[in-house]
């Protein structure tokens, strides 16, 4: 079981080294955002898909048994998802800035700004994930004798459903992407 995980991590580290050793990915912000988004998508796929494979293949839901796995899965899933969607928002902004009429705004489209924004948003989403570590817990499933990984807090469930899922993962990325792509064209 540990061999495929080690091989996967080795392949990811080789791709990371190869991509960031290329000059294109070190000079252009848009290439950096795309590369960073692909690693966030890989993290999201590993954190979400691995538990689904264990549940479907082995009929063993670790998130319903272990509080630690429940909290870590909810934390990593939201972090990688929001990190990827942030890059989807930053790409059209970076596409717009070089075409902007204002010279001051054109200067913001560079790799240094991309690195700073990436670090800023990663820290922001890591801090945002603390809510998931606090509020996700092993809760009894309604009408069943089983537990599931969910939030017992009604306020947090409403925040997660309306603010996080609807606003942060649906409306905001679509609005920012469409708005700045129209400005760039």
C-alpha positions as CSV (number, residue, x, y, z in Angstrom):
1,X,0.0,0.0,0.0
2,X,2.8,2.4,0.8
3,X,4.7,1.8,-2.5
4,X,2.1,3.4,-4.8
5,X,2.0,6.4,-2.5
6,X,5.8,6.8,-2.6
7,X,5.8,6.4,-6.4
8,X,3.1,9.0,-6.8
9,X,4.9,11.5,-4.5
10,X,8.2,10.8,-6.4
11,X,6.5,11.5,-9.7
12,X,4.8,14.7,-8.4
13,X,8.2,15.9,-7.1
14,X,9.9,15.2,-10.5
15,X,7.1,17.1,-12.3
16,X,7.5,20.0,-9.9
17,X,11.2,20.1,-10.4
18,X,10.9,19.8,-14.2
19,X,8.2,22.5,-14.6
20,X,9.9,25.0,-12.3
21,X,13.2,24.5,-13.9
22,X,11.9,25.6,-17.3
23,X,12.5,29.3,-18.0
24,X,8.9,29.9,-19.2
25,X,7.4,29.0,-15.8
26,X,9.9,31.2,-14.0
27,X,9.2,34.3,-16.1
28,X,5.5,34.5,-16.8
29,X,2.8,34.9,-14.1
30,X,0.1,33.2,-16.2
31,X,2.3,30.1,-16.6
32,X,3.0,30.1,-12.9
33,X,-0.7,30.3,-12.1
34,X,-1.5,27.4,-14.4
35,X,1.3,25.3,-12.9
36,X,0.2,26.1,-9.4
37,X,-3.4,25.4,-10.2
38,X,-2.4,22.0,-11.6
39,X,-0.7,21.1,-8.3
40,X,-3.7,22.3,-6.3
41,X,-5.9,20.1,-8.5
42,X,-3.6,17.1,-7.9
43,X,-3.8,17.7,-4.2
44,X,-7.6,18.0,-4.4
45,X,-7.8,14.8,-6.4
46,X,-5.5,12.9,-4.0
47,X,-7.3,14.1,-0.8
48,X,-10.8,13.5,-2.2
49,X,-10.3,10.5,-4.4
50,X,-8.2,8.4,-2.1
51,X,-11.0,8.3,0.5
52,X,-13.6,7.5,-2.1
53,X,-11.5,4.6,-3.4
54,X,-11.1,3.2,0.1
55,X,-14.9,3.6,0.7
56,X,-16.0,2.1,-2.6
57,X,-13.3,-0.5,-3.0
58,X,-12.9,-1.7,0.5
59,X,-16.3,-0.7,2.0
60,X,-14.4,1.1,4.9
61,X,-15.1,4.7,5.6
62,X,-12.2,6.0,7.5
63,X,-13.8,9.5,7.8
64,X,-16.6,8.0,9.8
65,X,-14.3,6.2,12.2
66,X,-11.4,8.5,12.8
67,X,-12.0,12.1,13.9
68,X,-8.5,13.0,12.8
69,X,-9.0,11.7,9.2
70,X,-12.4,13.5,9.2
71,X,-10.9,16.8,10.0
72,X,-7.9,16.5,7.8
73,X,-10.0,15.5,4.8
74,X,-12.4,18.4,5.2
75,X,-9.5,20.8,5.7
76,X,-7.4,19.6,2.7
77,X,-10.4,19.4,0.4
78,X,-11.5,23.0,1.0
79,X,-7.9,24.2,0.9
80,X,-7.0,22.7,-2.5
81,X,-10.4,23.5,-4.0
82,X,-10.2,27.2,-3.0
83,X,-6.6,27.4,-4.0
84,X,-7.4,26.1,-7.5
85,X,-10.4,28.4,-7.9
86,X,-8.3,31.3,-6.8
87,X,-5.9,30.6,-9.7
88,X,-8.9,30.5,-12.0
89,X,-9.7,34.0,-10.8
90,X,-6.1,35.3,-11.0
91,X,-5.5,34.1,-14.5
92,X,-8.0,36.4,-16.3
93,X,-6.9,39.3,-14.1
94,X,-3.3,38.6,-15.1
95,X,-4.5,38.4,-18.7
96,X,-6.2,41.8,-18.4
97,X,-3.4,43.8,-16.7
98,X,-0.9,43.8,-19.6
99,X,-3.6,45.1,-21.9
100,X,-4.8,47.8,-19.5
101,X,-4.5,51.5,-20.6
102,X,-3.0,52.5,-17.2
103,X,0.7,52.0,-17.0
104,X,0.6,51.6,-13.2
105,X,-1.7,48.6,-13.6
106,X,0.5,47.0,-16.3
107,X,3.3,46.8,-13.9
108,X,1.3,44.5,-11.6
109,X,1.5,41.7,-14.2
110,X,4.8,40.0,-13.3
111,X,6.1,36.9,-11.6
112,X,7.0,38.6,-8.4
113,X,3.5,39.8,-7.9
114,X,2.2,36.3,-8.8
115,X,4.5,34.7,-6.1
116,X,3.3,37.3,-3.5
117,X,-0.4,36.8,-4.3
118,X,0.0,33.0,-4.3
119,X,1.6,33.1,-0.8
120,X,-1.0,35.5,0.4
121,X,-3.9,33.4,-0.8
122,X,-2.4,30.1,0.5
123,X,-2.0,31.6,3.9
124,X,-5.6,33.0,3.7
125,X,-7.1,29.6,2.7
126,X,-5.0,27.8,5.3
127,X,-6.4,30.1,8.0
128,X,-9.9,29.8,6.5
129,X,-9.6,26.0,6.9
130,X,-9.3,26.3,10.6
131,X,-13.1,26.6,10.7
132,X,-13.3,23.1,9.2
133,X,-10.9,21.8,11.8
134,X,-13.0,23.2,14.5
135,X,-16.5,22.5,13.3
136,X,-16.3,19.2,11.4
137,X,-16.9,16.2,13.7
138,X,-18.1,12.7,13.8
139,X,-21.9,13.1,13.9
140,X,-24.6,10.5,14.1
141,X,-26.4,9.9,10.7
142,X,-30.1,10.7,11.0
143,X,-32.1,7.5,11.1
144,X,-29.1,5.2,11.0
145,X,-26.8,3.6,13.6
146,X,-23.7,5.0,11.8
147,X,-21.6,8.1,12.2
148,X,-20.5,10.4,9.4
149,X,-18.0,13.3,9.0
150,X,-20.2,16.4,9.2
151,X,-20.7,19.6,11.1
152,X,-23.1,19.7,14.0
153,X,-23.2,23.5,13.9
154,X,-26.2,24.9,12.0
155,X,-24.5,28.3,11.6
156,X,-21.4,26.7,10.1
157,X,-23.4,24.4,7.8
158,X,-25.2,27.5,6.5
159,X,-21.9,29.4,6.1
160,X,-20.4,26.4,4.3
161,X,-23.4,25.9,2.0
162,X,-24.2,29.5,1.1
163,X,-21.0,31.5,1.5
164,X,-18.4,28.9,0.7
165,X,-20.0,26.6,-1.9
166,X,-22.3,29.0,-3.6
167,X,-20.3,32.3,-3.4
168,X,-16.6,31.2,-3.3
169,X,-16.8,28.2,-5.6
170,X,-19.5,29.2,-8.0
171,X,-20.5,32.8,-8.3
172,X,-17.1,34.6,-7.6
173,X,-14.9,32.6,-10.0
174,X,-17.4,32.8,-12.8
175,X,-18.0,36.6,-12.3
176,X,-14.3,37.4,-12.0
177,X,-13.4,35.2,-15.0
178,X,-16.1,36.6,-17.3
179,X,-15.6,40.2,-16.1
180,X,-11.8,40.3,-16.6
181,X,-11.8,38.2,-19.8
182,X,-14.3,40.7,-21.3
183,X,-12.1,43.6,-20.2
184,X,-9.0,41.9,-21.8
185,X,-10.7,41.4,-25.1
